[in-house]
Amino acid sequence: MNGWIYAYYVLLVACFVISLFHLDVKEIRLLAILLGVSIITEVIVEIIGTQGFAFFIVYHFFVVLEYSLITIILRSGIRAPRWRLLMGISIIIFGLVSLFYSFVLGGWRVFPGINITIESFLVICWCLLSFFSITPDSEASIFRHPFFWLTLAFFIYFSASMSVNGFYNLLLESDAHKAPYFFAVLNSLSNYLLYIMLIKGILCFRSNKISL
């Protein structure tokens, strides 16, 4: 395991542990579930990977669950009923389309680059909607608003993810030796920012005692 991945795991676990102290907030409970599933997924991938088995299948299922939980979290900060309904419907449609593409068209042995690209595009759209929906309940700075940090975390991560994951299979074909390292470095950097901002968001929920 290289240093990039090791640091990513440390931040992931740290974010999960911090979330466990604030489970009275609905959004943090959902986030804790997402983080817990992420940890389990990474453990399974490590075990399968060391045994030489195709581990991409794990990510095909994880992408669907990840999108569902993130969309529900972002949906909590949006008031407009029509957008909330659309986001709810998108969870069902994305799940069906993603799994159909994986197991009927794309193949579960291949990295789900297309699935993640679609997921990233949708999450970015919801993040933009969330940014415009943030209405601080006081004159406090927006940087103390928890939904700002959660939205910014997902926006930055999936913007980077969309540019890297969508081309991972092409990188493998062009240079099978350097592609995994290139992917690990860029993916780890985006994960660092993701978990640091999520931790900030969790702490803002507690300090501001915002009920959304």
DRENDO-1510 file (C-alpha; in Angstrom, 1 decimal, always signed):
<recs>
REC; n; res; u; v; w
REC; 1; MET; +0.0; +0.0; +0.0 .
REC; 2; ASN; +1.5; +3.4; -1.0 .
REC; 3; GLY; +1.5; +6.5; +1.1 .
REC; 4; TRP; -1.2; +8.2; -0.9 .
REC; 5; ILE; -3.7; +5.4; -0.2 .
REC; 6; TYR; -2.6; +5.0; +3.4 .
REC; 7; ALA; -3.3; +8.7; +4.2 .
REC; 8; TYR; -6.6; +8.5; +2.4 .
REC; 9; TYR; -7.7; +5.6; +4.6 .
REC; 10; VAL; -6.7; +7.5; +7.7 .
REC; 11; LEU; -8.8; +10.5; +6.8 .
REC; 12; LEU; -11.7; +8.2; +5.8 .
REC; 13; VAL; -11.7; +6.5; +9.2 .
REC; 14; ALA; -11.2; +9.8; +11.1 .
REC; 15; CYS; -14.2; +11.3; +9.3 .
REC; 16; PHE; -16.3; +8.2; +10.1 .
REC; 17; VAL; -15.3; +8.3; +13.8 .
REC; 18; ILE; -16.1; +12.0; +14.2 .
REC; 19; SER; -19.5; +11.4; +12.6 .
REC; 20; LEU; -20.3; +8.8; +15.2 .
REC; 21; PHE; -20.3; +11.5; +17.9 .
REC; 22; HIS; -23.0; +13.5; +16.1 .
REC; 23; LEU; -25.6; +11.0; +15.0 .
REC; 24; ASP; -28.5; +13.0; +16.4 .
REC; 25; VAL; -28.4; +15.0; +13.2 .
REC; 26; LYS; -30.1; +13.2; +10.3 .
REC; 27; GLU; -27.7; +14.3; +7.6 .
REC; 28; ILE; -24.7; +13.1; +9.7 .
REC; 29; ARG; -26.4; +9.8; +10.2 .
REC; 30; LEU; -26.7; +9.3; +6.5 .
REC; 31; LEU; -23.1; +10.5; +6.1 .
REC; 32; ALA; -22.0; +8.0; +8.7 .
REC; 33; ILE; -23.7; +5.2; +6.8 .
REC; 34; LEU; -22.0; +6.3; +3.6 .
REC; 35; LEU; -18.6; +6.5; +5.3 .
REC; 36; GLY; -19.1; +3.1; +7.0 .
REC; 37; VAL; -20.0; +1.5; +3.6 .
REC; 38; SER; -17.0; +3.2; +2.1 .
REC; 39; ILE; -14.7; +1.6; +4.7 .
REC; 40; ILE; -16.3; -1.9; +4.2 .
REC; 41; THR; -16.0; -1.5; +0.4 .
REC; 42; GLU; -12.3; -0.6; +0.6 .
REC; 43; VAL; -11.6; -3.5; +3.0 .
REC; 44; ILE; -13.4; -5.9; +0.6 .
REC; 45; VAL; -11.4; -4.5; -2.4 .
REC; 46; GLU; -8.1; -4.9; -0.6 .
REC; 47; ILE; -9.0; -8.5; +0.3 .
REC; 48; ILE; -10.2; -9.5; -3.2 .
REC; 49; GLY; -7.3; -7.6; -4.8 .
REC; 50; THR; -4.7; -9.5; -2.9 .
REC; 51; GLN; -6.3; -12.7; -3.9 .
REC; 52; GLY; -6.0; -11.8; -7.6 .
REC; 53; PHE; -9.8; -11.7; -8.2 .
REC; 54; ALA; -11.6; -9.1; -10.2 .
REC; 55; PHE; -12.6; -6.5; -7.6 .
REC; 56; PHE; -14.3; -4.0; -9.8 .
REC; 57; ILE; -17.7; -5.6; -9.3 .
REC; 58; VAL; -17.7; -4.2; -5.8 .
REC; 59; TYR; -17.5; -0.6; -7.1 .
REC; 60; HIS; -20.4; -1.3; -9.5 .
REC; 61; PHE; -22.7; -1.8; -6.5 .
REC; 62; PHE; -21.1; +0.9; -4.4 .
REC; 63; VAL; -21.6; +3.6; -7.0 .
REC; 64; VAL; -25.4; +3.1; -6.8 .
REC; 65; LEU; -25.5; +3.2; -3.0 .
REC; 66; GLU; -23.1; +6.2; -2.9 .
REC; 67; TYR; -25.2; +8.2; -5.3 .
REC; 68; SER; -28.4; +7.4; -3.4 .
REC; 69; LEU; -27.0; +8.5; +0.0 .
REC; 70; ILE; -25.3; +11.7; -1.3 .
REC; 71; THR; -28.5; +12.7; -3.2 .
REC; 72; ILE; -30.6; +12.2; -0.1 .
REC; 73; ILE; -28.1; +14.3; +2.0 .
REC; 74; LEU; -28.1; +17.2; -0.5 .
REC; 75; ARG; -31.9; +16.9; -0.9 .
REC; 76; SER; -32.3; +17.6; +2.8 .
REC; 77; GLY; -31.0; +21.2; +2.2 .
REC; 78; ILE; -33.4; +21.9; -0.7 .
REC; 79; ARG; -36.8; +23.3; +0.0 .
REC; 80; ALA; -38.5; +23.3; -3.5 .
REC; 81; PRO; -40.8; +20.3; -3.7 .
REC; 82; ARG; -40.3; +19.8; -7.4 .
REC; 83; TRP; -36.5; +19.6; -7.1 .
REC; 84; ARG; -36.8; +17.3; -4.1 .
REC; 85; LEU; -39.1; +15.0; -6.2 .
REC; 86; LEU; -36.8; +15.1; -9.1 .
REC; 87; MET; -33.8; +14.1; -7.0 .
REC; 88; GLY; -35.8; +11.2; -5.4 .
REC; 89; ILE; -36.8; +9.9; -8.9 .
REC; 90; SER; -33.2; +10.2; -10.1 .
REC; 91; ILE; -32.1; +7.8; -7.4 .
REC; 92; ILE; -34.3; +5.1; -8.9 .
REC; 93; ILE; -33.5; +5.8; -12.5 .
REC; 94; PHE; -29.7; +6.1; -11.9 .
REC; 95; GLY; -29.7; +2.8; -10.0 .
REC; 96; LEU; -31.5; +0.9; -12.7 .
REC; 97; VAL; -29.5; +2.5; -15.6 .
REC; 98; SER; -26.2; +2.0; -13.8 .
REC; 99; LEU; -26.7; -1.7; -12.9 .
REC; 100; PHE; -28.1; -2.4; -16.4 .
REC; 101; TYR; -25.1; -0.8; -18.0 .
REC; 102; SER; -22.8; -2.7; -15.7 .
REC; 103; PHE; -24.2; -6.2; -16.0 .
REC; 104; VAL; -25.8; -6.1; -19.5 .
REC; 105; LEU; -23.8; -3.7; -21.6 .
REC; 106; GLY; -20.5; -2.7; -19.9 .
REC; 107; GLY; -19.4; -5.8; -18.0 .
REC; 108; TRP; -18.8; -6.0; -14.3 .
REC; 109; ARG; -15.1; -6.9; -14.7 .
REC; 110; VAL; -14.4; -3.4; -16.1 .
REC; 111; PHE; -13.9; -0.4; -13.9 .
REC; 112; PRO; -17.3; +1.5; -13.8 .
REC; 113; GLY; -15.9; +4.7; -15.4 .
REC; 114; ILE; -19.0; +5.5; -17.3 .
REC; 115; ASN; -21.2; +4.9; -14.3 .
REC; 116; ILE; -19.1; +7.2; -12.1 .
REC; 117; THR; -19.0; +9.8; -14.8 .
REC; 118; ILE; -22.8; +9.9; -14.9 .
REC; 119; GLU; -23.0; +9.9; -11.1 .
REC; 120; SER; -20.5; +12.7; -11.0 .
REC; 121; PHE; -22.5; +14.8; -13.5 .
REC; 122; LEU; -25.7; +14.3; -11.5 .
REC; 123; VAL; -24.1; +15.1; -8.2 .
REC; 124; ILE; -22.5; +18.2; -9.6 .
REC; 125; CYS; -25.9; +19.4; -10.8 .
REC; 126; TRP; -27.4; +18.8; -7.3 .
REC; 127; CYS; -24.5; +20.6; -5.7 .
REC; 128; LEU; -25.1; +23.7; -7.9 .
REC; 129; LEU; -28.7; +23.6; -6.9 .
REC; 130; SER; -27.7; +23.2; -3.2 .
REC; 131; PHE; -25.4; +26.2; -3.4 .
REC; 132; PHE; -28.2; +28.4; -4.6 .
REC; 133; SER; -30.5; +26.9; -1.9 .
REC; 134; ILE; -28.3; +27.7; +1.0 .
REC; 135; THR; -30.0; +30.4; +3.2 .
REC; 136; PRO; -28.1; +31.1; +6.4 .
REC; 137; ASP; -30.5; +31.5; +9.4 .
REC; 138; SER; -28.5; +34.3; +10.9 .
REC; 139; GLU; -26.0; +36.9; +9.9 .
REC; 140; ALA; -23.2; +34.4; +10.5 .
REC; 141; SER; -20.7; +33.8; +7.7 .
REC; 142; ILE; -21.6; +31.2; +5.1 .
REC; 143; PHE; -18.4; +29.4; +6.0 .
REC; 144; ARG; -20.1; +28.4; +9.3 .
REC; 145; HIS; -23.0; +26.9; +7.4 .
REC; 146; PRO; -22.7; +23.0; +7.4 .
REC; 147; PHE; -24.5; +22.5; +4.1 .
REC; 148; PHE; -22.0; +24.8; +2.4 .
REC; 149; TRP; -19.1; +22.6; +3.4 .
REC; 150; LEU; -21.0; +19.3; +2.6 .
REC; 151; THR; -21.9; +20.7; -0.8 .
REC; 152; LEU; -18.5; +22.1; -1.5 .
REC; 153; ALA; -16.9; +18.7; -0.5 .
REC; 154; PHE; -19.0; +16.7; -2.9 .
REC; 155; PHE; -18.7; +19.4; -5.7 .
REC; 156; ILE; -14.9; +19.4; -5.6 .
REC; 157; TYR; -14.6; +15.6; -5.3 .
REC; 158; PHE; -17.0; +14.7; -8.1 .
REC; 159; SER; -15.6; +17.4; -10.4 .
REC; 160; ALA; -12.2; +15.8; -10.0 .
REC; 161; SER; -13.7; +12.3; -10.2 .
REC; 162; MET; -15.5; +13.1; -13.5 .
REC; 163; SER; -12.3; +14.2; -15.1 .
REC; 164; VAL; -10.2; +11.2; -13.9 .
REC; 165; ASN; -12.5; +8.2; -13.6 .
REC; 166; GLY; -14.2; +8.6; -17.0 .
REC; 167; PHE; -10.8; +8.1; -18.7 .
REC; 168; TYR; -9.3; +5.4; -16.4 .
REC; 169; ASN; -10.0; +2.5; -18.8 .
REC; 170; LEU; -8.3; +4.5; -21.6 .
REC; 171; LEU; -5.3; +5.1; -19.4 .
REC; 172; LEU; -5.1; +1.4; -18.7 .
REC; 173; GLU; -5.0; +0.6; -22.3 .
REC; 174; SER; -2.3; +3.1; -23.1 .
REC; 175; ASP; -0.1; +2.4; -20.1 .
REC; 176; ALA; -1.1; -0.4; -17.8 .
REC; 177; HIS; +1.8; +0.2; -15.4 .
REC; 178; LYS; +1.5; +4.0; -14.8 .
REC; 179; ALA; -2.3; +4.3; -15.0 .
REC; 180; PRO; -3.0; +2.8; -11.5 .
REC; 181; TYR; -0.4; +5.1; -9.9 .
REC; 182; PHE; -1.7; +8.1; -11.7 .
REC; 183; PHE; -5.2; +7.3; -10.7 .
REC; 184; ALA; -4.3; +6.6; -7.1 .
REC; 185; VAL; -2.5; +10.0; -6.7 .
REC; 186; LEU; -5.2; +12.2; -8.2 .
REC; 187; ASN; -8.0; +10.2; -6.6 .
REC; 188; SER; -6.3; +10.4; -3.2 .
REC; 189; LEU; -5.8; +14.2; -3.4 .
REC; 190; SER; -9.5; +14.7; -4.2 .
REC; 191; ASN; -10.4; +12.3; -1.3 .
REC; 192; TYR; -8.2; +14.4; +1.1 .
REC; 193; LEU; -10.2; +17.5; +0.3 .
REC; 194; LEU; -13.5; +15.6; +0.5 .
REC; 195; TYR; -13.0; +14.3; +4.0 .
REC; 196; ILE; -11.4; +17.4; +5.4 .
REC; 197; MET; -14.4; +19.4; +4.2 .
REC; 198; LEU; -16.9; +16.8; +5.4 .
REC; 199; ILE; -15.3; +17.0; +8.8 .
REC; 200; LYS; -15.7; +20.7; +8.8 .
REC; 201; GLY; -19.3; +20.3; +7.8 .
REC; 202; ILE; -20.0; +17.9; +10.6 .
REC; 203; LEU; -18.4; +20.2; +13.2 .
REC; 204; CYS; -20.5; +23.1; +11.8 .
REC; 205; PHE; -23.7; +21.1; +12.3 .
REC; 206; ARG; -22.8; +20.7; +16.0 .
REC; 207; SER; -21.5; +24.2; +16.7 .
REC; 208; ASN; -24.3; +26.0; +14.9 .
REC; 209; LYS; -27.1; +23.6; +16.0 .
REC; 210; ILE; -28.8; +24.1; +12.6 .
REC; 211; SER; -32.0; +22.1; +12.2 .
REC; 212; LEU; -32.7; +21.6; +8.5 .
</recs>
